[in-house]
Amino acid sequence: MPLFKTIDVNPTTQILIWKVTESFDELFQKVVLKEKTQLRLNGMKSELHQRAFLSVRMLIQEAGISDFDLHYDEFGKPYLDDGRYISITHSHNFAAVIVSEETVGIDMELQREKIIRIADKFVNEKELKRLQSFDTLDYIKKLTVKWGAKEAIFKIRNEKGISFKDHIQVASFSLAENKTHACLFFDDLEKMFEVNYLEVENFILVYAFEK
């Protein structure tokens, strides 16, 4: 399948989404990879992961970025030669990238009941009690937004020791608004983030800007 969706968030920020329907060979024939990337691809045991990896390369090509211009720092955080910010996510058969002149992070999560069982791992008790007043579908959706927001923020800061439950707080939000804000309190650090989210089929896509 070609590019699934492009979202121009603002004049300097773009999101590109790919729905992975192609075989490994179909994707591989369409990308140009540097040697380091090829070695990383070869080391992947799962074809599902290989296809997701290649779909990200398709996305950056769609954004006009060469694989030779994309690098990863010592913590695995991607960066570009031109100084713009990039964040990458993939979940099941979807992949997405966000490219911006602002500091950004992105995450995509499948909505599923499993998240209810692990909610206490990333949401504090007071917050969890309030969320449990919603019906099951909205409860799952809100938990998925919160998890995605915390993942996106972690991708921005990427500092060892950050706890989703204790250090990242997402403000209350209405599902109809598609936006909220969040704060990271960690050691002496205090950072605010603008959080945006949308549904893509049965997935939640969340992206965050550091303010």
C-alpha positions as CSV (number, residue, x, y, z in Angstrom):
1,M,0.0,0.0,0.0
2,P,1.3,3.5,-0.7
3,L,1.5,6.2,2.0
4,F,-1.6,5.9,4.2
5,K,-1.9,9.5,5.5
6,T,0.0,12.7,5.7
7,I,-0.8,15.3,8.3
8,D,0.6,18.9,8.0
9,V,0.5,19.8,11.7
10,N,1.9,23.3,11.2
11,P,4.2,25.0,8.6
12,T,7.3,23.2,10.0
13,T,5.8,19.9,11.2
14,Q,4.6,16.9,9.2
15,I,3.4,13.4,10.2
16,L,3.5,10.6,7.7
17,I,1.8,7.3,8.3
18,W,2.3,4.0,6.5
19,K,0.0,0.9,6.7
20,V,2.2,-2.1,6.1
21,T,0.6,-4.4,3.6
22,E,3.6,-5.2,1.4
23,S,5.8,-8.2,1.6
24,F,9.4,-7.8,2.7
25,D,10.7,-8.1,-0.9
26,E,8.3,-5.4,-2.1
27,L,9.5,-3.0,0.5
28,F,13.1,-3.9,0.2
29,Q,13.2,-3.2,-3.5
30,K,11.9,0.4,-3.0
31,V,14.4,1.6,-0.4
32,V,18.0,2.7,-0.5
33,L,19.9,1.7,2.7
34,K,23.3,2.6,4.0
35,E,25.5,-0.3,5.1
36,K,24.9,0.3,8.8
37,T,21.1,0.1,8.3
38,Q,21.4,-3.0,6.1
39,L,23.3,-4.7,8.9
40,R,20.7,-3.8,11.4
41,L,18.0,-5.1,9.1
42,N,19.9,-8.4,8.6
43,G,20.1,-8.8,12.4
44,M,16.3,-8.8,12.8
45,K,14.8,-12.3,13.3
46,S,11.2,-11.4,12.8
47,E,9.9,-10.6,9.3
48,L,7.2,-8.4,10.9
49,H,9.9,-6.2,12.5
50,Q,11.8,-6.1,9.2
51,R,8.8,-5.0,7.3
52,A,8.0,-2.3,10.0
53,F,11.6,-1.2,9.8
54,L,11.5,-0.9,6.0
55,S,8.2,0.9,6.1
56,V,9.9,3.6,8.3
57,R,12.5,3.9,5.5
58,M,9.7,4.3,3.0
59,L,8.2,7.1,5.2
60,I,11.5,9.1,5.4
61,Q,11.9,8.8,1.7
62,E,8.4,10.2,1.2
63,A,9.5,13.1,3.5
64,G,12.5,13.7,1.2
65,I,15.0,12.3,3.7
66,S,17.7,9.9,2.8
67,D,18.6,6.9,5.0
68,F,22.2,8.4,4.9
69,D,20.8,11.5,6.7
70,L,19.2,9.6,9.5
71,H,21.3,8.6,12.5
72,Y,20.8,7.3,16.1
73,D,22.6,8.6,19.2
74,E,24.0,6.4,22.0
75,F,20.5,6.1,23.6
76,G,18.8,5.0,20.3
77,K,17.2,8.4,19.7
78,P,17.0,9.3,16.0
79,Y,18.3,12.6,14.6
80,L,18.8,14.2,11.2
81,D,21.9,15.9,9.7
82,D,19.9,19.0,8.8
83,G,19.1,19.8,12.5
84,R,15.3,19.1,12.3
85,Y,13.8,16.8,14.9
86,I,12.4,13.4,14.0
87,S,10.6,10.7,16.0
88,I,9.6,7.3,14.9
89,T,6.9,4.8,15.9
90,H,5.5,1.5,14.7
91,S,2.8,-0.8,16.1
92,H,1.6,-4.0,14.4
93,N,0.8,-3.1,10.8
94,F,1.3,0.7,11.1
95,A,4.4,2.9,11.2
96,A,4.6,6.7,11.5
97,V,7.2,9.4,11.6
98,I,7.0,13.1,12.7
99,V,9.5,15.6,11.3
100,S,9.7,19.1,12.7
101,E,11.7,22.2,13.5
102,E,10.4,21.9,17.0
103,T,11.3,19.2,19.7
104,V,8.8,16.4,19.1
105,G,8.0,12.8,20.0
106,I,5.4,10.4,18.5
107,D,3.9,7.1,19.5
108,M,1.2,4.8,18.1
109,E,-0.7,2.2,20.1
110,L,-3.4,-0.4,19.3
111,Q,-6.5,0.1,21.5
112,R,-7.0,-3.2,23.4
113,E,-8.3,-4.4,26.8
114,K,-4.9,-5.5,27.8
115,I,-4.1,-2.0,28.8
116,I,-6.5,-2.1,31.7
117,R,-4.5,-4.9,33.4
118,I,-1.3,-2.8,33.3
119,A,-2.8,0.6,33.9
120,D,-1.4,0.8,37.5
121,K,2.1,0.5,36.1
122,F,1.9,3.9,34.4
123,V,-1.0,5.8,36.0
124,N,-1.1,6.8,39.7
125,E,-3.9,5.6,42.0
126,K,-5.8,8.9,42.1
127,E,-5.8,9.3,38.4
128,L,-6.8,5.7,37.8
129,K,-9.8,6.0,40.2
130,R,-11.1,9.0,38.2
131,L,-10.6,7.3,34.8
132,Q,-12.5,4.2,36.0
133,S,-15.7,6.2,36.0
134,F,-15.8,6.1,32.2
135,D,-17.4,3.3,30.2
136,T,-15.0,0.5,29.1
137,L,-14.4,1.8,25.6
138,D,-13.6,5.3,26.7
139,Y,-11.6,4.0,29.6
140,I,-9.4,2.0,27.2
141,K,-9.1,5.0,24.8
142,K,-8.1,7.4,27.6
143,L,-5.5,4.9,29.0
144,T,-4.1,4.5,25.5
145,V,-3.8,8.2,25.0
146,K,-2.0,8.5,28.4
147,W,0.3,5.7,27.6
148,G,1.1,7.1,24.1
149,A,1.6,10.6,25.6
150,K,4.1,9.3,28.1
151,E,5.9,7.2,25.4
152,A,6.2,10.3,23.2
153,I,7.5,12.4,26.0
154,F,10.0,9.8,27.0
155,K,11.2,9.7,23.4
156,I,11.9,13.4,23.6
157,R,13.7,13.4,27.0
158,N,15.0,9.8,26.9
159,E,16.7,10.1,30.3
160,K,17.6,7.1,32.5
161,G,15.4,6.7,35.5
162,I,12.2,8.4,34.3
163,S,9.1,6.6,35.6
164,F,5.9,6.9,33.5
165,K,3.9,6.6,36.7
166,D,5.8,8.9,39.0
167,H,7.4,11.5,36.8
168,I,5.1,12.1,33.8
169,Q,1.7,13.5,34.5
170,V,-0.9,14.0,31.7
171,A,-3.6,16.6,32.4
172,S,-7.3,15.6,32.3
173,F,-8.8,15.8,28.8
174,S,-11.9,15.2,26.8
175,L,-11.7,12.7,24.0
176,A,-13.5,15.1,21.7
177,E,-10.8,17.8,22.0
178,N,-7.9,15.7,20.7
179,K,-5.4,17.6,22.8
180,T,-4.1,18.1,26.3
181,H,-0.9,19.0,28.1
182,A,1.6,17.1,30.3
183,C,4.4,17.8,32.6
184,L,7.6,15.9,33.4
185,F,9.0,16.3,36.9
186,F,12.3,14.5,37.2
187,D,15.1,15.3,39.7
188,D,15.5,19.1,39.3
189,L,13.9,19.1,35.8
190,E,10.4,20.4,35.1
191,K,9.2,20.4,31.5
192,M,5.8,21.1,29.9
193,F,4.5,19.4,26.8
194,E,1.6,20.0,24.4
195,V,0.0,16.7,23.6
196,N,-2.1,15.9,20.6
197,Y,-3.8,12.7,19.6
198,L,-6.1,11.1,16.9
199,E,-7.5,7.8,16.0
200,V,-6.2,5.9,13.0
201,E,-8.5,2.9,12.5
202,N,-8.3,1.1,15.8
203,F,-5.0,2.7,16.9
204,I,-4.3,5.9,18.8
205,L,-1.6,8.2,17.4
206,V,-0.1,10.6,20.0
207,Y,2.5,13.3,19.4
208,A,4.0,15.8,21.9
209,F,5.8,19.1,21.6
210,E,8.2,20.2,24.3
211,K,7.3,23.7,25.3
